[in-house]
Amino acid sequence: MKIIRKITSSGKYSKVITIPREFLKALNWRQNQNLEFELDEKDKRIIIKDSKEK
């Protein structure tokens, strides 16, 4: 599934991208869950994973 989202501002330095509800349900992610972000500069992508810390 492919969905287009815009980057918006939140405060002076932060940017926000909303995650579609369908994606959250499919991954069983919930509000206030810790997520791990990884930057792949070579392929120009951001990888978001569930943080294993509980």
Backbone as a printed PyTorch tensor [residue, N CA C, xyz], in Angstrom:
tensor([[[ 0.8450, -1.1720,  0.0000],
         [ 0.0000,  0.0000,  0.0000],
         [ 0.8930,  1.2380,  0.0000]],

        [[ 0.5390,  2.2150, -0.7880],
         [ 1.3270,  3.4440, -0.8900],
         [ 0.4130,  4.6380, -0.6190]],

        [[ 0.8230,  5.4830,  0.3410],
         [ 0.0720,  6.6820,  0.7060],
         [ 1.0380,  7.8540,  0.7380]],

        [[ 0.6240,  8.9920,  0.2060],
         [ 1.4560, 10.2010,  0.1790],
         [ 1.1010, 11.0830,  1.3810]],

        [[ 2.1060, 11.5920,  2.0710],
         [ 1.9290, 12.4990,  3.2050],
         [ 2.8510, 13.7030,  3.0360]],

        [[ 2.4400, 14.8430,  3.5950],
         [ 3.2630, 16.0510,  3.5760],
         [ 4.0100, 16.1810,  4.9000]],

        [[ 5.1560, 16.8470,  4.8510],
         [ 5.9050, 17.1800,  6.0550],
         [ 5.3940, 18.5320,  6.5480]],

        [[ 5.0200, 18.5890,  7.8360],
         [ 4.5490, 19.8370,  8.4230],
         [ 5.4500, 20.2140,  9.5940]],

        [[ 5.2950, 21.4280, 10.0940],
         [ 6.1160, 21.9050, 11.2100],
         [ 5.4190, 21.7040, 12.5380]],

        [[ 6.2340, 21.4900, 13.5670],
         [ 5.7500, 21.4100, 14.9460],
         [ 6.7890, 22.1350, 15.8000]],

        [[ 6.5460, 23.3830, 16.0560],
         [ 7.5270, 24.1770, 16.7920],
         [ 8.5700, 24.7450, 15.8510]],

        [[ 9.6800, 25.1610, 16.4280],
         [10.7100, 25.8590, 15.6590],
         [11.5990, 24.9140, 14.8500]],

        [[11.9270, 23.7400, 15.3960],
         [12.9030, 22.8720, 14.7410],
         [12.3660, 21.5100, 14.3160]],

        [[11.2350, 21.0890, 14.8660],
         [10.7250, 19.7380, 14.5880],
         [ 9.8010, 19.7210, 13.3810]],

        [[ 9.7930, 18.5920, 12.6990],
         [ 8.8990, 18.3560, 11.5690],
         [ 8.0560, 17.1340, 11.8780]],

        [[ 6.8700, 17.0600, 11.2810],
         [ 5.9160, 16.0030, 11.5810],
         [ 5.4310, 15.3590, 10.2940]],

        [[ 5.3430, 14.0250, 10.3210],
         [ 4.7000, 13.2580,  9.2620],
         [ 3.7160, 12.3320,  9.9560]],

        [[ 2.4540, 12.3610,  9.5740],
         [ 1.4780, 11.4840, 10.2040],
         [ 1.5480, 10.0920,  9.5880]],

        [[ 1.3050,  9.0940, 10.4200],
         [ 1.3180,  7.7060,  9.9700],
         [-0.1330,  7.2600,  9.8210]],

        [[-0.4980,  6.7250,  8.6840],
         [-1.8870,  6.2930,  8.4750],
         [-2.3260,  5.2430,  9.4970]],

        [[-3.5690,  5.3290,  9.9200],
         [-4.1360,  4.4130, 10.9080],
         [-4.0030,  2.9520, 10.4660]],

        [[-4.1880,  2.6950,  9.1790],
         [-4.0930,  1.3240,  8.6680],
         [-2.7020,  0.7350,  8.9110]],

        [[-1.6610,  1.5670,  8.7710],
         [-0.2880,  1.1080,  9.0090],
         [-0.0970,  0.7750, 10.4910]],

        [[-0.5970,  1.6540, 11.3630],
         [-0.4610,  1.4300, 12.7960],
         [-1.1660,  0.1410, 13.2260]],

        [[-2.3550, -0.0880, 12.6910],
         [-3.0920, -1.3090, 13.0210],
         [-2.3470, -2.5460, 12.5210]],

        [[-1.8330, -2.4880, 11.3000],
         [-1.1270, -3.6320, 10.7120],
         [ 0.1270, -3.9830, 11.5140]],

        [[ 0.7970, -2.9700, 12.0720],
         [ 2.0240, -3.1820, 12.8360],
         [ 1.7560, -3.3610, 14.3320]],

        [[ 0.4910, -3.1930, 14.7290],
         [ 0.0990, -3.2810, 16.1370],
         [ 0.8440, -2.2540, 16.9920]],

        [[ 1.0250, -1.0480, 16.4520],
         [ 1.6560,  0.0460, 17.1710],
         [ 0.5760,  0.8540, 17.8750]],

        [[ 0.9420,  1.4700, 19.0070],
         [-0.0200,  2.2200, 19.7940],
         [ 0.5640,  3.5810, 20.2000]],

        [[-0.3020,  4.4210, 20.7240],
         [ 0.1170,  5.7540, 21.1670],
         [ 1.1520,  5.6260, 22.2820]],

        [[ 2.1220,  6.5140, 22.2920],
         [ 3.2060,  6.5800, 23.2830],
         [ 4.1950,  5.4220, 23.1950]],

        [[ 4.1440,  4.6550, 22.1270],
         [ 5.0930,  3.5590, 21.9410],
         [ 6.4500,  4.1300, 21.5320]],

        [[ 7.5180,  3.5360, 22.0380],
         [ 8.8630,  3.9660, 21.6590],
         [ 9.2300,  3.3620, 20.3140]],

        [[ 9.6870,  4.2180, 19.4080],
         [10.0930,  3.7820, 18.0820],
         [11.5510,  4.1480, 17.8480]],

        [[12.2160,  3.3480, 17.0590],
         [13.6310,  3.5420, 16.7260],
         [13.7070,  4.0550, 15.2810]],

        [[14.4500,  5.1300, 15.0630],
         [14.6200,  5.7060, 13.7310],
         [16.0430,  5.4610, 13.2510]],

        [[16.1740,  5.0270, 12.0200],
         [17.4830,  4.7760, 11.4270],
         [17.5430,  5.4970, 10.0790]],

        [[18.6290,  6.2220,  9.8340],
         [18.8080,  6.9510,  8.5850],
         [19.7060,  6.1620,  7.6510]],

        [[19.2000,  5.8550,  6.4710],
         [19.9680,  5.1880,  5.4250],
         [20.2810,  6.2480,  4.3630]],

        [[21.4210,  6.9120,  4.5290],
         [21.7830,  8.0140,  3.6280],
         [22.0560,  7.5270,  2.2120]],

        [[22.5930,  6.3370,  2.0900],
         [22.9190,  5.7980,  0.7640],
         [21.6580,  5.6670, -0.0980]],

        [[20.6110,  5.0680,  0.4620],
         [19.3630,  4.8640, -0.2720],
         [18.3370,  5.9740, -0.0320]],

        [[18.7390,  6.9940,  0.7640],
         [17.8920,  8.1500,  1.0630],
         [16.5260,  7.7370,  1.6120]],

        [[16.5700,  7.0250,  2.7400],
         [15.3260,  6.6010,  3.3770],
         [15.4750,  6.5840,  4.8940]],

        [[14.3400,  6.6590,  5.5590],
         [14.2740,  6.5650,  7.0140],
         [13.5790,  5.2620,  7.3350]],

        [[14.1690,  4.4880,  8.2380],
         [13.5880,  3.2200,  8.6540],
         [13.0840,  3.3950, 10.0840]],

        [[11.8100,  3.0840, 10.3040],
         [11.1940,  3.2150, 11.6180],
         [10.8560,  1.8050, 12.1180]],

        [[11.3400,  1.4880, 13.3290],
         [11.1150,  0.1590, 13.9140],
         [10.6060,  0.3140, 15.3350]],

        [[ 9.9580, -0.7390, 15.7950],
         [ 9.5780, -0.8150, 17.1980],
         [10.8470, -0.8800, 18.0300]],

        [[10.9300, -0.0490, 19.0570],
         [12.0700, -0.1040, 19.9610],
         [11.8810, -1.3120, 20.8670]],

        [[12.9000, -2.1100, 21.0150],
         [12.7800, -3.3370, 21.8180],
         [12.7820, -3.0410, 23.2990]],

        [[13.1270, -1.8030, 23.7010],
         [13.1030, -1.4250, 25.1170],
         [11.6650, -1.3170, 25.5790]],

        [[11.3540, -1.9390, 26.6690],
         [ 9.9870, -1.8770, 27.2150],
         [10.0040, -1.2190, 28.5590]]])
